[in-house]
């Protein structure tokens, strides 16, 4: 296997792997991508997740399932309401 030279290479490999084989656990992905360092793998997954190209979901206590994303946020946005201030007039 050729060494991965950067995050861009790792991102491409992750997308290719998920496209070919579908969702998998982080552990399985790491075993398949032995040409990547852990740093490259985590950095690439972080960028892909922030770009909404992959989604990560808790799988077991110490593992995650990784899948291609449909571009939508994984979690709905939270709406925080402002508390009403009583006794004030405008």
C-alpha positions as CSV (number, residue, x, y, z in Angstrom):
1,X,0.0,0.0,0.0
2,X,1.1,3.5,-0.8
3,X,1.5,6.0,2.1
4,X,-1.2,8.6,2.3
5,X,0.4,12.0,1.9
6,X,-2.2,14.2,3.5
7,X,-5.7,14.9,4.8
8,X,-7.0,15.4,1.3
9,X,-5.8,11.9,0.3
10,X,-7.3,10.4,3.5
11,X,-10.7,12.2,2.8
12,X,-10.8,10.7,-0.7
13,X,-10.0,7.2,0.6
14,X,-12.7,7.5,3.3
15,X,-15.3,8.6,0.7
16,X,-14.2,5.8,-1.7
17,X,-14.4,3.2,1.0
18,X,-17.9,4.2,2.2
19,X,-19.1,4.4,-1.4
20,X,-17.8,0.9,-2.2
21,X,-18.7,-0.9,1.0
22,X,-21.4,1.2,2.7
23,X,-21.5,2.3,6.4
24,X,-19.0,0.7,8.8
25,X,-17.6,1.1,12.2
26,X,-14.6,3.4,13.0
27,X,-12.6,0.3,14.0
28,X,-13.4,-1.4,10.6
29,X,-12.5,1.7,8.7
30,X,-9.2,2.1,10.5
31,X,-8.3,-1.6,9.7
32,X,-9.1,-1.1,6.0
33,X,-7.1,2.2,5.8
34,X,-3.7,1.0,7.2
35,X,-1.9,3.5,4.9
36,X,-3.3,6.4,7.1
37,X,-2.1,7.4,10.4
38,X,-4.6,7.8,13.2
39,X,-4.1,11.6,13.0
40,X,-4.8,11.6,9.3
41,X,-7.9,9.5,9.7
42,X,-9.4,11.5,12.6
43,X,-8.5,14.9,10.9
44,X,-10.1,13.7,7.6
45,X,-13.2,12.4,9.4
46,X,-13.5,15.7,11.3
47,X,-13.4,17.7,8.1
48,X,-15.8,15.4,6.2
49,X,-18.2,15.6,9.1
50,X,-18.0,19.4,9.3
51,X,-18.6,19.5,5.5
52,X,-21.6,17.2,6.1
53,X,-20.2,14.6,3.7
54,X,-20.2,11.8,6.4
55,X,-22.1,11.2,9.5
56,X,-20.9,9.6,12.7
57,X,-23.3,7.9,15.1
58,X,-22.5,6.2,18.4
59,X,-22.3,2.4,17.8
60,X,-21.0,1.0,21.0
61,X,-19.5,2.6,24.1
62,X,-16.2,3.1,22.4
63,X,-17.0,3.0,18.6
64,X,-18.9,4.9,16.0
65,X,-20.7,4.0,12.8
66,X,-19.6,6.1,9.8
67,X,-21.8,6.6,6.8
68,X,-22.0,8.9,3.8
69,X,-24.3,11.8,4.6
70,X,-27.1,13.3,2.6
71,X,-25.8,16.8,3.4
72,X,-28.3,17.4,6.2
73,X,-27.2,18.1,9.8
74,X,-27.0,15.0,11.9
75,X,-28.7,16.6,14.8
76,X,-31.5,19.2,14.5
77,X,-30.6,22.7,15.5
78,X,-31.6,23.6,19.0
79,X,-33.8,26.7,19.4
80,X,-33.1,28.5,22.6
81,X,-35.9,30.8,23.8
82,X,-35.2,33.9,25.8
83,X,-36.9,34.0,29.2
84,X,-39.6,36.6,29.6
85,X,-38.6,39.4,31.9
86,X,-41.5,40.3,34.2
87,X,-42.0,43.6,35.7
88,X,-40.3,45.6,33.0
89,X,-42.1,48.1,30.7
90,X,-41.0,49.6,27.5
